[in-house]
Structure formats: structure tokens, C-alpha cells
Amino acid sequence: MTQPRTPETIGTGEPTPQGAERIFIVPVMFDCEHFQEGKQQIRRIYKPKDSGGWDVFTHTKTAFGDSYTRETQDHEGVTRGLPSQPKGSVFDKVWGLENPKLEFTRFRIPYGDHTILYDEYGGELSGLRIANVELSDETKTQAEAFEPPAWFGDGVTGNQDFDPLALATKGSPV
């Protein structure tokens, strides 16, 4: 049986089920000068629900403007229902409360047939850099055979310490 996804059970270093993705620490800042077009500044809040689970508020800022979403995740981190689009003032009000938060800048970097989502964290996680390669059209075996670029560091796929909720509630594991 899966344990509930709470700050106490997330980020314990236990492995999580792995999908067709690979996640890596990036030890040295990558030069993203040529990838500014897809740049996103993201702020995310995890607001605990009285009934368990989380309301997840996200503010994404791009060259084309701002967007706000709110989705509900159950205690296992599974999104329930369709995301809503709250006003920016709702986001700002929740941001001002004492809730777990993440701030990061995301760059989309083409790499062969794949896209690397390169995240540079700010705020309390300043200095943390993570690359996520979605391999959704590939089998688990193909995902495991993926050859990362030389600028990637250690692989952390499946390590709950790098779950976004764990990063927001417990801080950087490195």
C-alpha cells in the first residue's frame, strides 16, 4: 500500500515508481543564452487541504504574459479534476501565507529527439539545478538507455528527495 503523500512521507530518499523520464542534478550552471524563447519563470505554492492532499497554485510568466493555475492533488500527488485559472490576486494572497513554495526558471532545451526541461531554482533552493528529460513515447528500457549530455550530473530519477513537494517542504537534498 502506498503511504500518503505528506511532508513527513515525502523526501525520505525512498524510491518512487519510475515512468519513462530521467531526472538529473546539474552541478554547474548551464549557459541558456540561446534558449531564452521558451523561458518560463514559475512560482508554485502547495497549500494543504483540510481533507488531505494539496491545492497547488502555479504562476507562470513567459515572454507572452502571465498565467495562473490551481489544481488539486490527492495525498499521493495525483491530480484530481481539471485545473482552474484563478486571478493573479488570488495567487498573490496565497503566496503571502506560510505555505511550502517553489521558485524556478525553466528552459526548454532541444536534445536529439528529446526536450530537456532545465530548472534553475531560486529562493531557499537557490543554486539547485535539475534537468528532466521526458521520454513518454519510449519504453522503460529505452528510457534507461538514454545517454545524457556531458553537462548532466548524477541521476536522481525515482528519488523522492527531488519530488517537487519534498523540495518545497524539506529544502534541497544536496
N, C-alpha and C positions, 0 to 999 in steps of 0.2 A: 504494500500500500504506500502511496506517495505521501510524504509529510506535507502539511500545509505550508504554503509559501509565505513565510513571515520573516521579519528581520532576524529572528532567532534561528530559523532553519536555513536561511539563505547565506551564502558566503562562508560555508563551513569547510570548503575545499573538497566536498564530496562531488563525484562526477554526476552530471545530469545527462538525460538521454541526448544522443547526438543526432542531428539531422544532417543534411547534405550542405554543410557550411564548415568553414575553417576560420578560427579566430586566433590572432597572433598579437603579442606585445610588439610595439615598435620602439626599440631602445633609443634611437636618435631621431630627432625631428626630420621629417621628410620635406623636401622642398616642393611645395604645392603651387608655386608661382604660375605654372602652366595649366592649373586645374581650377581656376577661380570661377569659371562659368557655372559649375554645378555646386558651388559652395553654399552650405546651409549653416546658420547659427541656430542651435537648438537649446532650448531650456525646457526641462521636464520636471514635473512635480509628482510625487507619489503621496496621495492623501489617503490615509487609512479609512476604510468604511466601518461603521459600527457593526455591520453584519458580517464582517470579514472581507478580505480582498482589498482592492485599491481602486480609487479613482485616479487615473493617470491623465494629467493635463500637460499638453505639449504646445510650445510656441516655437514655430519655425520661421526664421527670417531668411529670405533669399533676395537676389537682385530684383525679383519681380514683386516683392512685397511680403507681408506677414500673413501667416495662417495660424489658427488655433484649433486644437482638437482636444476632446475629452473622451476617454474610453474607460470602461470598467473591466478590471481584471479580477478573476476569482483568486482564491488562496493559492492556486497552483500556477498563477500567471497567465491563464488562458483568457483571452479577450472574449467578453460576452456582449452580444448585441453589436449594433453599429455605432461607430464613433459619432459624437455630436460636435458641433462647432460653436463653442461659447464665444462671447465677446472678449476682446482683449482686456477689458476692465475686470471681468471675472477672473481671468488668469492672473492679472496683477494683484488682485485681492488675495488669492490663494498663495501666490508666490511670497507675499509678505508674512504668511503664517509659518509656524515652526513645523515644516514637513520635510521629509527627505527630498533632495533636489539633485539634479544633474545639469551641468552646463558644458556644452561641447560644440566644436566646429567640425562639420563633416564635409569631406571632399570625396567626390566620386572619381576614381582613377581607373581608366581602362587598362586591362592587363590580359592580353591574348583574347580569348573568348569570354572573359570574365570582367566583372567590375569590382574593384576594391572599394569598400567603404572605410575610409581612413578618418578616424575620430581623434581630435586633439582636445583633451578635457581642460576646463578652466575651473575657477572657484577652488573649492577644497581639494579637487583632484588635479590641480594644475601640474603639468609635467607628464601626466599619464597619456599614452598614445596607444590606440588599439586599431588593428586592421581586421575587418570582417570580409570574407570572400563568400558570397552566396553561390552555392553550387546546386541550386534547386533542380536543375534538369539532369543531374548526374546521380548515379548510384552512390551508396556509401563507400564502396570500394574505389570508385573513381575519385570521390572527394578525398579519401585518404591518400591517394596517389598524387594529388595536386602538389606541384612544385612551386613553393612561394618565391617571390623575388628576394634577392640578397639582402635588402634593407629590412626585411622582417626579422623579428627576434623569435623568442620561444613561442611555441603553440600553446594556447590555453583553451582550445575547444573542449567544451564539456565541464570546465572548472567553474563551479558556482560562484567562486570569488569574483568572477568577471561578469556575472549576471547584472544587468542594469540596476535592479533593485538592491543588490548587495553593494554595488558601488555607491549608490545614493545613501544607504543606511549605515554602512560599515566603513566606507572610505576605500582608499587604494590598497590593494593587496601586495603591491610591490614597493 
